Amino acid sequence: MKKTLSVLLALMLIASMLAVGLTGCSPQQQQNQQPKEETFKPKAEYNLSVVVGPSFWWGEAAQKFADMVKKDTDGKINIKVYYGGQLFKGKQTNEFQLMSQGVIDFAWGSTINWSPTIPECNIFSLPFFINNYKNLDALENGETGKAVFDAMEKKGVVGLAWAENGFRQVTNSKHEIKEPEDLKGLKLRVVGSPIFIDIFKQLGADPVSMSWGDAVTAFQQGVVDGQENPMGVLIPVKIWQYHKYVTLWNYLVDPVIVGVNKQVWDSFPADIQEIIKKDAIEAARWEKDMCRVGLDDGSALKDLKEHFGETPEITDYIAYLKEQGMDVTLLTDQERQDFINATKPIYDKWIPKIGEDLYQKALKDMGK
Ligand code: X2X
């Protein structure tokens, strides 16, 4: 009797172990579960790609992000920033692809470098479409931003935060640019995204696409007459060394997106994901503030002072360019309208590529 009872008990024990085995952690479920913190083994180092150098706000912010992540994860997640496009050796338009393939783990990358892979990113490159920070924020925080992140995720990259490069301004060494006519025949360096070639051809200029590294050499050697970039690039690269004329036309804007390869992201336990996302948003907030100082309604400088306890060295970028001897041109409403009219055909060609749906979302986000 005693023997029967112990056999019975043993059988029950086996049965219950089997039940746990079947329902508690089947291999199928294990695959879908996020790694637990105790079992998670981070890579010794994750790489992070930046097109520009460490003295650009975007480059500085990437390092701040890496430092914050290291501290907040008690040294578990170690991110090394590679500047000047070292991870893609040359073509900055390959950055997204390499991140989606897992060659690059993280990147702080401009939408104009990623748009050849993610056509939705061209929504920010429609000329004279966004025009001000209020509209830009509305897109990033609205349906448009969500759609861009969804498109990225389908191609294996998770978007963590919106940082900024900024509204792009045109500079050149020849003469003032006030009307489309002034661009005729000017040889301008643009990025390798096809919409830029279309815009400047449409305006009668002679655009040549080059990656950033080659562009700086081209300015130095005077191989091109001009280029276009935001304040956050014009100032660190000291554009006045090469070009006397700048037109502040805010014709389009490039956000910088903080992205991470999806497999890398999925390998992180939930608490680490939370830290990384929070740090990306915080570093992006600082970087955006730096890009906007003196160019917005005063919010950026206020946030830098109050939230980050910092006052930047230069608080008026326009005055600073003038102090460096640049001839700064602002457009009248009529001059601006002439550029808008001249670039209308770009919409006809590019909205179908970007997606009519996304274009409508963008209009709605901006309240248009
Ligand atoms: O190449 C450029 O013009 C730059 C630095 O702005 C970008 O990477 C988008």
Residues whose N, C-alpha, C, O or C-beta is under 5 A from the ligand:
A	BS01	X2X	V51 S110 I112 V191 W212 E228 N229
